[in-house]
Amino acid sequence: MPKIPTFTTKEKPTTDVGSLTTGIQVSPRATVAASLLPGANELTNYAIKKRDNEEKLIAKKAVLELKAESDKIIESQKDNISEDEAINNWKTTITPLINDKLSTIKNRRVKKLVEAGIDLENSESIYHLKTNSFIAYEKESTKIFNDEMAIGVNNYKATDNAILKVKYKTDLKNKAEKFNKEHMLGSDDLKKRKEAIDSVLLLTDADSFIGLPNAEKQIANLDSSLKGETFLSNENFNKSIFNSYESKILSLAVEGDPNSDYDEAIRLINELENFKRYNGNKVVSGTIEKKFAELKERVLGESIRHEDKVAKIQLGNAFFEYAKGQKNILESTFFNQFDATFNKPANKEKAFEAGQEFDQRIDAYVLANPDATYAEQQEYARDLRMNIIDKYQDVEIEKITAFNLTSNKFNVTREAEAIYELKKQYDKDPNQPNTLKTLAKLNGFVDKKGNPDVGALLNVYIPILQDREKN
């Protein structure tokens, strides 16, 4: 058998391993686990940022809710002129709301964010409260000042006492100085306020002179003594004087009013047309010329119609009283509460119906005859009263229907036999009193001379009676 070769060494066995040294370095991230480290860090950073954003959003929402409540409180205090009181009211109301909100937040980081946001909002809220209080103070102060000025001017206007006028004028200027100083408005503002007072009082006095003798001269003397043109321009002077004259003229010229005085109104128009200020400035000039022309035309036109209208109004009033008396006589013919034979309900109802017809016929007559004389009106009212008495005499109330000039002319229902009997009496002697005459006249059946036309009445009335019998 062949022998298996063997090796013999003189060295002792060892556990040392030979090594190979090179210039290549292996990265610690070269392994799979090492490659996952960057992703893990990024994920951690993202989670932190997400948490921070969520907490900021929650905090911002809470702050906005509290700001909305704060704004409501600030709005409620906007007219409070006391700054300290407004701020105290705001704090008293908003503090419990803030505490309640914070007590519901468990996250300490969110709570700190809310507290920081509230601190910033509170500073802004205090600023708004102070600003609003100052604005409210200025507004209220200005209102009180204007009210005091109005009261002072009215007091000045209401008195003829020269001493009191001086006192009121001084008081007005003192109040203007106090207001100017209180608000630190400066010398120019004070000068304008005093000039405004002088202007108003000058024009107030001027207005009181209009209508008096020598009004133009009195106004010129006052204007000159005050050197009015130094604080009141010609334009404003003209406008005010024209308005005062116009107001006075229109109060005198009311067309149809018996108390109107068109002669005085026309006198004032002529006075205004020639009015000049002490410096020669003509009031009726520029844009005022057109207004004046319209005023003059209106008053002159009305004055022509005025007398006729007043006469008609007076005539109408007189006729109203006369017709009222005729109606009373008419009603008393059918009803008298002190007479046992005339105080029954049927009598009262007949009197009422007769009175109603009288009123309606009078109104219709006045509308149809606007130019009738007083004598003609009286004659109509007397005839109407007697005709209605004749029409309603001896007629049962049950046979009286509602009076209507158009749809029910023959409103007293009579039997056909009664009408035919009246016709026989009329045919026998047309000159004798007859109810047919009354009905004819009341319902407009008259001839050219105004006499009742019984034939025309019957031509209409008989067919009505025949129709009633059929139905």
TIZA-200079 format. One record per residue (C-alpha): residue number from 0; residue in one letter; x, y, z. Coordinates in steps of 0.05 Angstrom, whole numbers, plus 5000, padded with zeros to 4 digits. Last residue first. Layout:
BEGIN
ATOM  num  residu     X     Y     Z
ATOM  NUM       A     X     Y     Z
...
This chain:
BEGIN
ATOM  num  residu     X     Y     Z
ATOM  470       N  2183  6814  4857
ATOM  469       K  2127  6832  4808
ATOM  468       E  2099  6885  4854
ATOM  467       R  2169  6916  4864
ATOM  466       D  2177  6920  4788
ATOM  465       Q  2112  6957  4781
ATOM  464       L  2133  7006  4835
ATOM  463       I  2200  7019  4799
ATOM  462       P  2163  7027  4732
ATOM  461       I  2119  7079  4767
ATOM  460       Y  2178  7119  4795
ATOM  459       V  2214  7135  4730
ATOM  458       N  2158  7164  4688
ATOM  457       L  2127  7187  4753
ATOM  456       L  2185  7234  4767
ATOM  455       A  2184  7264  4697
ATOM  454       G  2110  7278  4705
ATOM  453       V  2120  7309  4774
ATOM  452       D  2168  7362  4748
ATOM  451       P  2183  7403  4810
ATOM  450       N  2198  7477  4796
ATOM  449       G  2271  7497  4787
ATOM  448       K  2257  7547  4731
ATOM  447       K  2285  7500  4678
ATOM  446       D  2241  7444  4702
ATOM  445       V  2254  7399  4761
ATOM  444       F  2263  7324  4772
ATOM  443       G  2326  7326  4815
ATOM  442       N  2310  7273  4867
ATOM  441       L  2290  7321  4923
ATOM  440       K  2248  7362  4875
ATOM  439       A  2208  7304  4848
ATOM  438       L  2199  7272  4916
ATOM  437       T  2172  7337  4945
ATOM  436       K  2125  7348  4886
ATOM  435       L  2100  7277  4893
ATOM  434       T  2086  7292  4966
ATOM  433       N  2033  7342  4945
ATOM  432       P  2018  7413  4966
ATOM  431       Q  1963  7443  4920
ATOM  430       N  1981  7478  4855
ATOM  429       P  1975  7415  4812
ATOM  428       D  1900  7410  4828
ATOM  427       K  1862  7349  4803
ATOM  426       D  1922  7318  4769
ATOM  425       Y  1961  7325  4835
ATOM  424       Q  1906  7292  4876
ATOM  423       K  1900  7235  4825
ATOM  422       K  1976  7226  4827
ATOM  421       L  1976  7224  4903
ATOM  420       E  1924  7168  4899
ATOM  419       Y  1967  7131  4848
ATOM  418       I  2026  7137  4895
ATOM  417       A  1987  7110  4954
ATOM  416       E  1960  7052  4913
ATOM  415       A  2031  7034  4891
ATOM  414       E  2051  7026  4964
ATOM  413       R  2106  7071  4990
ATOM  412       T  2178  7056  5007
ATOM  411       V  2216  7119  5027
ATOM  410       N  2284  7112  4993
ATOM  409       F  2263  7137  4926
ATOM  408       K  2333  7152  4901
ATOM  407       N  2363  7084  4918
ATOM  406       S  2427  7073  4877
ATOM  405       T  2451  7144  4866
ATOM  404       L  2432  7191  4923
ATOM  403       N  2430  7136  4976
ATOM  402       F  2384  7137  5036
ATOM  401       A  2379  7073  5075
ATOM  400       T  2307  7048  5075
ATOM  399       I  2245  7079  5107
ATOM  398       K  2183  7035  5104
ATOM  397       E  2195  7004  5173
ATOM  396       I  2199  7075  5202
ATOM  395       E  2126  7085  5184
ATOM  394       V  2112  7146  5140
ATOM  393       D  2066  7201  5165
ATOM  392       Q  2117  7256  5149
ATOM  391       Y  2182  7230  5120
ATOM  390       K  2177  7265  5052
ATOM  389       D  2144  7328  5078
ATOM  388       I  2198  7336  5131
ATOM  387       I  2250  7322  5077
ATOM  386       N  2220  7376  5033
ATOM  385       M  2217  7426  5091
ATOM  384       R  2290  7417  5109
ATOM  383       L  2313  7418  5036
ATOM  382       D  2275  7482  5023
ATOM  381       R  2309  7516  5083
ATOM  380       A  2378  7490  5064
ATOM  379       Y  2369  7512  4991
ATOM  378       E  2348  7582  5011
ATOM  377       Q  2407  7589  5058
ATOM  376       Q  2456  7568  5004
ATOM  375       E  2426  7617  4954
ATOM  374       A  2431  7673  5005
ATOM  373       Y  2504  7654  5020
ATOM  372       T  2520  7657  4946
ATOM  371       A  2533  7595  4905
ATOM  370       D  2602  7591  4873
ATOM  369       P  2619  7521  4898
ATOM  368       N  2553  7492  4873
ATOM  367       A  2561  7417  4860
ATOM  366       L  2606  7405  4921
ATOM  365       V  2561  7447  4966
ATOM  364       Y  2499  7412  4941
ATOM  363       A  2528  7342  4952
ATOM  362       D  2547  7360  5023
ATOM  361       I  2478  7388  5037
ATOM  360       R  2445  7326  5007
ATOM  359       Q  2487  7280  5051
ATOM  358       D  2473  7320  5114
ATOM  357       F  2398  7323  5102
ATOM  356       E  2395  7249  5088
ATOM  355       Q  2429  7233  5153
ATOM  354       G  2384  7281  5191
ATOM  353       A  2322  7247  5163
ATOM  352       E  2349  7178  5182
ATOM  351       F  2364  7202  5253
ATOM  350       A  2296  7235  5262
ATOM  349       K  2263  7170  5237
ATOM  348       E  2303  7130  5287
ATOM  347       K  2285  7176  5345
ATOM  346       N  2211  7173  5327
ATOM  345       A  2213  7097  5322
ATOM  344       P  2247  7094  5390
ATOM  343       K  2188  7134  5420
ATOM  342       N  2199  7206  5443
ATOM  341       F  2149  7243  5400
ATOM  340       T  2081  7231  5432
ATOM  339       A  2110  7232  5502
ATOM  338       D  2143  7299  5490
ATOM  337       F  2206  7313  5530
ATOM  336       Q  2250  7268  5487
ATOM  335       N  2228  7304  5424
ATOM  334       F  2235  7267  5357
ATOM  333       F  2204  7277  5288
ATOM  332       T  2202  7353  5281
ATOM  331       S  2262  7358  5327
ATOM  330       E  2305  7326  5273
ATOM  329       L  2287  7378  5221
ATOM  328       I  2297  7437  5268
ATOM  327       N  2365  7410  5287
ATOM  326       K  2382  7401  5214
ATOM  325       Q  2364  7474  5199
ATOM  324       G  2410  7497  5255
ATOM  323       K  2468  7456  5228
ATOM  322       A  2455  7485  5159
ATOM  321       Y  2462  7556  5187
ATOM  320       E  2527  7538  5224
ATOM  319       F  2556  7505  5162
ATOM  318       F  2533  7564  5120
ATOM  317       A  2573  7613  5164
ATOM  316       N  2635  7569  5161
ATOM  315       G  2630  7562  5086
ATOM  314       L  2621  7636  5077
ATOM  313       Q  2683  7649  5119
ATOM  312       I  2721  7598  5078
ATOM  311       K  2695  7628  5014
ATOM  310       A  2714  7698  5035
ATOM  309       V  2783  7674  5056
ATOM  308       K  2792  7641  4988
ATOM  307       D  2772  7704  4951
ATOM  306       E  2818  7747  4993
ATOM  305       H  2877  7699  4983
ATOM  304       R  2875  7689  4908
ATOM  303       I  2911  7754  4891
ATOM  302       S  2956  7749  4952
ATOM  301       E  2977  7679  4932
ATOM  300       G  3008  7703  4867
ATOM  299       L  3045  7760  4901
ATOM  298       V  3072  7713  4954
ATOM  297       R  3095  7660  4904
ATOM  296       E  3127  7709  4856
ATOM  295       K  3165  7743  4912
ATOM  294       L  3191  7678  4940
ATOM  293       E  3213  7652  4872
ATOM  292       A  3249  7718  4856
ATOM  291       F  3283  7716  4925
ATOM  290       K  3308  7645  4914
ATOM  289       K  3336  7665  4846
ATOM  288       E  3371  7727  4874
ATOM  287       I  3400  7687  4932
ATOM  286       T  3451  7653  4886
ATOM  285       G  3487  7719  4876
ATOM  284       S  3453  7780  4906
ATOM  283       V  3395  7797  4951
ATOM  282       V  3434  7817  5012
ATOM  281       K  3470  7877  4981
ATOM  280       N  3539  7892  5013
ATOM  279       G  3547  7966  5027
ATOM  278       N  3590  7959  5089
ATOM  277       Y  3529  7972  5135
ATOM  276       R  3494  7913  5102
ATOM  275       K  3442  7928  5048
ATOM  274       F  3369  7910  5042
ATOM  273       N  3333  7934  4979
ATOM  272       E  3297  7868  4961
ATOM  271       L  3288  7852  5035
ATOM  270       E  3247  7915  5047
ATOM  269       N  3204  7901  4986
ATOM  268       I  3191  7831  5010
ATOM  267       L  3177  7857  5080
ATOM  266       R  3123  7903  5052
ATOM  265       I  3094  7845  5012
ATOM  264       A  3087  7804  5076
ATOM  263       E  3057  7863  5113
ATOM  262       D  3003  7870  5059
ATOM  261       Y  2994  7795  5058
ATOM  260       D  2972  7792  5130
ATOM  259       S  2945  7723  5145
ATOM  258       N  2896  7713  5203
ATOM  257       P  2838  7692  5157
ATOM  256       D  2882  7635  5131
ATOM  255       G  2865  7621  5058
ATOM  254       E  2936  7628  5033
ATOM  253       V  2986  7632  5089
ATOM  252       A  3028  7695  5080
ATOM  251       L  3048  7721  5149
ATOM  250       S  3089  7660  5170
ATOM  249       L  3118  7658  5100
ATOM  248       I  3143  7729  5106
ATOM  247       K  3176  7718  5174
ATOM  246       S  3211  7655  5151
ATOM  245       E  3234  7688  5087
ATOM  244       Y  3261  7749  5124
ATOM  243       S  3301  7705  5172
ATOM  242       N  3327  7661  5116
ATOM  241       F  3348  7723  5076
ATOM  240       I  3385  7752  5136
ATOM  239       S  3421  7686  5149
ATOM  238       K  3442  7675  5077
ATOM  237       N  3466  7747  5068
ATOM  236       F  3507  7747  5133
ATOM  235       N  3539  7680  5113
ATOM  234       E  3560  7708  5046
ATOM  233       N  3581  7776  5074
ATOM  232       S  3629  7741  5122
ATOM  231       L  3619  7745  5197
ATOM  230       F  3680  7755  5242
ATOM  229       T  3711  7820  5218
ATOM  228       E  3648  7838  5179
ATOM  227       G  3611  7846  5244
ATOM  226       K  3649  7907  5268
ATOM  225       L  3608  7901  5332
ATOM  224       S  3583  7973  5327
ATOM  223       S  3573  7965  5252
ATOM  222       D  3530  7903  5258
ATOM  221       L  3487  7935  5312
ATOM  220       N  3477  7999  5272
ATOM  219       A  3463  7961  5208
ATOM  218       I  3411  7917  5242
ATOM  217       Q  3375  7977  5270
ATOM  216       K  3376  8012  5202
ATOM  215       E  3348  7951  5166
ATOM  214       A  3294  7942  5218
ATOM  213       N  3270  8013  5211
ATOM  212       P  3201  7995  5238
ATOM  211       L  3197  7924  5266
ATOM  210       G  3184  7864  5222
ATOM  209       I  3256  7840  5226
ATOM  208       F  3289  7866  5290
ATOM  207       S  3288  7799  5326
ATOM  206       D  3325  7766  5268
ATOM  205       A  3380  7818  5273
ATOM  204       D  3388  7804  5347
ATOM  203       T  3397  7730  5333
ATOM  202       L  3443  7745  5275
ATOM  201       L  3489  7784  5321
ATOM  200       L  3484  7731  5375
ATOM  199       V  3503  7676  5326
ATOM  198       S  3561  7715  5296
ATOM  197       D  3590  7736  5364
ATOM  196       I  3587  7663  5388
ATOM  195       A  3621  7639  5324
ATOM  194       E  3675  7692  5334
ATOM  193       K  3687  7667  5404
ATOM  192       R  3694  7595  5380
ATOM  191       K  3741  7616  5323
ATOM  190       K  3787  7653  5371
ATOM  189       L  3788  7595  5419
ATOM  188       D  3808  7547  5363
ATOM  187       D  3864  7592  5341
ATOM  186       S  3890  7599  5413
ATOM  185       G  3900  7524  5425
ATOM  184       L  3857  7463  5433
ATOM  183       M  3882  7440  5501
ATOM  182       H  3818  7400  5514
ATOM  181       E  3805  7432  5582
ATOM  180       K  3831  7499  5558
ATOM  179       N  3785  7502  5498
ATOM  178       F  3725  7480  5539
ATOM  177       K  3739  7531  5593
ATOM  176       E  3748  7587  5542
ATOM  175       A  3683  7569  5507
ATOM  174       K  3646  7567  5573
ATOM  173       N  3672  7637  5590
ATOM  172       K  3650  7661  5521
ATOM  171       L  3579  7636  5532
ATOM  170       D  3576  7665  5602
ATOM  169       T  3597  7733  5576
ATOM  168       K  3542  7733  5524
ATOM  167       Y  3490  7712  5575
ATOM  166       K  3511  7768  5622
ATOM  165       V  3511  7821  5567
ATOM  164       K  3442  7800  5546
ATOM  163       L  3419  7801  5618
ATOM  162       I  3440  7874  5624
ATOM  161       A  3406  7893  5559
ATOM  160       N  3339  7863  5581
ATOM  159       D  3300  7844  5518
ATOM  158       T  3303  7770  5535
ATOM  157       A  3286  7706  5498
ATOM  156       K  3343  7709  5448
ATOM  155       Y  3397  7711  5501
ATOM  154       N  3365  7653  5538
ATOM  153       N  3361  7614  5473
ATOM  152       V  3434  7629  5458
ATOM  151       G  3455  7605  5528
ATOM  150       I  3414  7541  5522
ATOM  149       A  3445  7526  5454
ATOM  148       M  3515  7539  5479
ATOM  147       E  3504  7495  5540
ATOM  146       D  3479  7439  5495
ATOM  145       N  3540  7447  5450
ATOM  144       F  3586  7442  5510
ATOM  143       I  3550  7382  5538
ATOM  142       K  3555  7347  5470
ATOM  141       T  3629  7364  5464
ATOM  140       S  3644  7336  5534
ATOM  139       E  3606  7273  5518
ATOM  138       K  3644  7262  5453
ATOM  137       E  3712  7280  5484
ATOM  136       Y  3699  7234  5543
ATOM  135       A  3676  7178  5498
ATOM  134       I  3739  7185  5455
ATOM  133       F  3782  7184  5518
ATOM  132       S  3746  7124  5545
ATOM  131       N  3753  7088  5478
ATOM  130       T  3829  7100  5477
ATOM  129       K  3838  7076  5548
ATOM  128       L  3797  7013  5536
ATOM  127       H  3834  7000  5471
ATOM  126       Y  3902  7005  5505
ATOM  125       I  3880  6960  5562
ATOM  124       S  3857  6909  5510
ATOM  123       E  3924  6910  5475
ATOM  122       S  3961  6896  5540
ATOM  121       N  3911  6841  5555
ATOM  120       E  3923  6809  5487
ATOM  119       L  3998  6802  5501
ATOM  118       D  3987  6774  5570
ATOM  117       I  3934  6727  5543
ATOM  116       G  3983  6698  5492
ATOM  115       A  4035  6684  5546
ATOM  114       E  3983  6651  5591
ATOM  113       V  3958  6609  5532
ATOM  112       L  4029  6586  5515
ATOM  111       K  4042  6569  5589
ATOM  110       K  3977  6529  5592
ATOM  109       V  3996  6491  5528
ATOM  108       R  4064  6471  5558
ATOM  107       R  4031  6450  5623
ATOM  106       N  3980  6405  5588
ATOM  105       K  3920  6398  5634
ATOM  104       I  3880  6458  5606
ATOM  103       T  3809  6463  5636
ATOM  102       S  3833  6506  5694
ATOM  101       L  3863  6556  5644
ATOM  100       K  3795  6570  5613
ATOM   99       D  3761  6580  5680
ATOM   98       N  3817  6627  5702
ATOM   97       I  3811  6668  5638
ATOM   96       L  3735  6674  5645
ATOM   95       P  3742  6693  5718
ATOM   94       T  3791  6749  5698
ATOM   93       I  3749  6777  5640
ATOM   92       T  3691  6806  5680
ATOM   91       T  3727  6841  5737
ATOM   90       K  3784  6861  5692
ATOM   89       W  3737  6895  5642
ATOM   88       N  3698  6931  5696
ATOM   87       N  3764  6955  5727
ATOM   86       I  3789  6980  5660
ATOM   85       A  3724  7019  5647
ATOM   84       E  3723  7048  5717
ATOM   83       D  3795  7071  5711
ATOM   82       E  3783  7104  5644
ATOM   81       S  3720  7140  5664
ATOM   80       I  3684  7165  5601
ATOM   79       N  3648  7099  5593
ATOM   78       D  3618  7099  5523
ATOM   77       K  3661  7042  5497
ATOM   76       Q  3651  7000  5559
ATOM   75       S  3605  6948  5528
ATOM   74       E  3651  6944  5468
ATOM   73       I  3710  6928  5513
ATOM   72       I  3670  6872  5546
ATOM   71       K  3653  6842  5478
ATOM   70       D  3725  6848  5456
ATOM   69       S  3748  6809  5518
ATOM   68       E  3700  6753  5503
ATOM   67       A  3728  6748  5432
ATOM   66       K  3799  6752  5460
ATOM   65       L  3783  6693  5506
ATOM   64       E  3762  6651  5447
ATOM   63       L  3823  6674  5407
ATOM   62       V  3870  6655  5465
ATOM   61       A  3839  6585  5470
ATOM   60       K  3847  6574  5395
ATOM   59       K  3919  6598  5397
ATOM   58       A  3935  6550  5454
ATOM   57       I  3906  6491  5416
ATOM   56       L  3944  6511  5354
ATOM   55       K  4009  6520  5393
ATOM   54       E  4000  6451  5425
ATOM   53       E  3988  6420  5357
ATOM   52       N  4048  6454  5328
ATOM   51       D  4093  6432  5386
ATOM   50       R  4069  6359  5381
ATOM   49       K  4081  6358  5306
ATOM   48       K  4151  6387  5316
ATOM   47       I  4168  6334  5368
ATOM   46       A  4141  6278  5324
ATOM   45       Y  4181  6304  5265
ATOM   44       N  4246  6306  5305
ATOM   43       T  4235  6234  5328
ATOM   42       L  4222  6211  5257
ATOM   41       E  4285  6247  5233
ATOM   40       N  4326  6212  5287
ATOM   39       A  4299  6144  5268
ATOM   38       G  4312  6156  5195
ATOM   37       P  4385  6174  5209
ATOM   36       L  4397  6110  5252
ATOM   35       L  4369  6059  5202
ATOM   34       S  4435  6052  5163
ATOM   33       A  4471  6029  5227
ATOM   32       A  4424  5970  5235
ATOM   31       V  4438  5947  5163
ATOM   30       T  4515  5951  5172
ATOM   29       A  4559  5999  5134
ATOM   28       R  4542  6053  5184
ATOM   27       P  4605  6037  5225
ATOM   26       S  4645  6053  5162
ATOM   25       V  4701  6001  5142
ATOM   24       Q  4770  6030  5130
ATOM   23       I  4816  6004  5071
ATOM   22       G  4892  6018  5075
ATOM   21       T  4909  5943  5083
ATOM   20       T  4938  5897  5137
ATOM   19       L  4929  5821  5130
ATOM   18       S  4930  5778  5192
ATOM   17       G  4957  5710  5213
ATOM   16       V  4921  5675  5267
ATOM   15       D  4952  5658  5333
ATOM   14       T  4929  5593  5364
ATOM   13       T  4998  5560  5362
ATOM   12       P  5028  5492  5346
ATOM   11       K  5101  5484  5363
ATOM   10       E  5153  5493  5309
ATOM    9       K  5199  5435  5285
ATOM    8       T  5153  5413  5233
ATOM    7       T  5139  5344  5202
ATOM    6       F  5094  5332  5146
ATOM    5       T  5063  5265  5127
ATOM    4       P  5056  5231  5060
ATOM    3       I  5005  5175  5058
ATOM    2       K  5040  5110  5043
ATOM    1       P  5024  5067  4984
ATOM    0       M  5000  5000  5000
